[in-house]
Amino acid sequence: MDLHVRYEGDDDPKKCTARKLARFDLAELHRSDRATPYGVVLNPHAEQALSPADRDAAERALVALDCSWESAGEKMFSIDGDHRALPYLVAANPVNFGKPMQLTTVEAFAAALSILGEHSQAEQVLSKFTWGETFLELNEEPLRRYSECADSSETVAIQQEYLDR
């Protein structure tokens, strides 16, 4: 799948996972909404959760917004596309290790790719980070379960099990 990033550039460039993906030609950065291709947009404010049912739409493009968490308000997600929220997962990156739903751009892409059945591509993008494999290990069970869902409502039901723990 083609990975695209609507890049704000407001984080520390040395810690920016989107920039690192672009350096390895694993993702393409875009500086404007208009330049960002239409596809599935990973948006934590979306009303629908990502599920394997989104696979066809994601084959056009899988899009993430790369900005600081402080500026990631709902207004930032004005990108055209089918907006989907990632379900409950735990971060493995050094800044937010163990925190739920505080994923880096590469973790968001890897999660989406896993849910959409692209496990080898998820491993490939994470392989550029020393902690990348840890993300897959920490989230092995939920990612497997989410990838077996038929639609968004099933994804949300499984997510609720993790939230109720």
Disulfide bonds with the S-S distance in Angstrom:
none
